[in-house]
C-alpha cells in the first residue's frame, strides 16, 4: 500500500447486517455500506444478501464451513446378532421362513390327500403334519438343524432339499458377516454431511447467523431441518454445552487445510468430537467494498498478481505456524480421516446379544410350557365334568 494510511474500523457484530430501508448497518459489512469504511476484510463468503448493496472483489482465497460433531459411540454387544443383515434382508429371511412353513405344510397335506401311496409312511414319519411343526422345523433349518429320515421320494422331500440349499446360502452369508462384526470394532453411523446432521437431529452452535446465510434459503428439506437446529449462543454457553457432549460446533476450514480456532473450540471438546468430512458450504472469499468503489479495479489487479505468485498458501502457512495451536490442528485434521481399527479381542460384552436371544428363548419356552400344561388340565377337567 502506498500514498495512504490504514485506519481500522471495528464493530463487535462480526460480519453484521445491512438495513437498506433506513440506510444503516452493523458489523463489517454494515460499516462499509454506511460509508464508515472502504473495505470489509475477513472470511467474507459469497453471501448473495449483500450483493445488491456492496461490491465484491475478485475471489482471493477459498473457505469451507463444516461442523465438529460428536464422536460416534461404539455399538453395544446386544445388537451383534442383528448387525450382519440389514432390515430389508431380515424381512426377506422372515418372509422365506413363513413361505417355507406354508409350503411344507401344504405339500404334506396335499400328499396325504392325493397320493395314497405315501400316506402311511408320512403319518408314521410324523413331520410337517401341522403348521406349528412346519414352522419350528423351518426355523431349525435357519441354524442348519435339519430333520432326519424324511420319506424318500416324497414331494415334501424334494421341496425340503431345495429349501436346504436356500438356507445354507443364507446361513453362510450371515456367518461371514458376523465374523466381520466380531473381529472389527463397530460404531454408530458417523455424521459426515448436513443430511446426516438432520437425520440425527443434532443441535449445532455458532456465534453468528452468518454461518447460515448461504443455506437458509435452500429448498432441500433436510438442510432446512439442520438450519432449524442451529443455535446462536455466547461463547461461554457454547463451551459449556460442547464439553458436555452431544453438540456440534461450526468451524471454518481454509484453502490450505487449516482450521480457524475459535474460542469455544477447546481441547476437551476436540477429544470428544470428530470433524464432519463433507463441508456444508464451499465458497471463494471476497473483500467487500462500497457499491461503485473506485478501488475495486485496482484491488482486483493486486489480487490477481498475488494468486499468480502463490502468495496465499505461503501466508496461510506462516500465519498458521505463528498463531494456531499445532496440536489442535493435527487432531482436527486427523479426525476427518477414516480410522483403521486392529482386530479386537472378544469379550463377554460382545456376546450380550447371543445371551439375550438365549434367555428370550428360555423364557418363551417356559411360558409356552406353562400355557400347555394349564390348557391340558382345563381340557381334562372339562372332560371329567362331561363324563359325569
Secondary structure, DSSP 8 states (H G I E B T S, - for coil): --S--------TTTT-EEETTTTEEEHHHHHHHTTS-SEEEEEE---HHHHTTEEE----EEEEEEEEEE---B--GGGHHHHSS-HHHHHHHHHHHHHHHHHHHHHHHHHHHH-GGGHHHHHHHT-S-SHHHHHHHHHHHHTT---S---TT-HHHHHHHHHHHHHHHHHHHHHHHHHHHHHS--B-----SHHHHHHTT-EEEES-GGGGTTTTT---HHHHHHHHTEEE--HHHHHHHHHHSSEEEEEEEETTS-B---TT--HHHHHTEEE-SS-SEEEEEEEEEETT-TTHHHHHHHHHHHHHHTHHHHHHHHHHHHHS-HHHHHHHHHTTS----------GGGGHHHHHHHHHHHHHHHHHHHHHHHHHHHHHHHHHHHH-
